[in-house]
Amino acid sequence: MKKQGYTSVKTQIPPTDFVMLARSMGADGICVETEFQIEAALSQAISAKIPFIVDVRIDPTEIAPIGTRINSLIAQTANHKTSN
């Protein structure tokens, strides 16, 4: 949101234990806190016999890799406005 200039939008999700939430509904899950845990977590999810979530914790200050896509959309919008 900030990348697109929406600085006043509040999109923060309060701390939530999504694994416990999943378990409360009869599913299961695992919390991933480092990139080194992802492969094992995905293997566990794929082999699960019930619905399974992988809760990946991210650093909210880290710029998402979607930034390149957002820049492309911004450029397309600018180009569209100048061509009309």
PEWOLIN-V697829 format. One record per pair of residues at least 24 apart in sequence whose C-alpha atoms are under 7 Angstrom apart, sorted by sequence separation. I is the first residue (numbers start at 1). GAP is how many residues later the second one is. D is the distance in whole Angstrom. If there is no record, write none. Layout:
((I	GAP	D) (I	GAP	D))
//
This chain:
((27	24	5) (28	24	5) (29	24	4) (30	24	5) (31	24	5) (32	24	5) (33	24	5) (27	25	6) (28	25	6) (29	25	6) (30	25	6) (31	25	6) (32	25	6) (19	34	7) (19	36	7) (18	37	6))
//
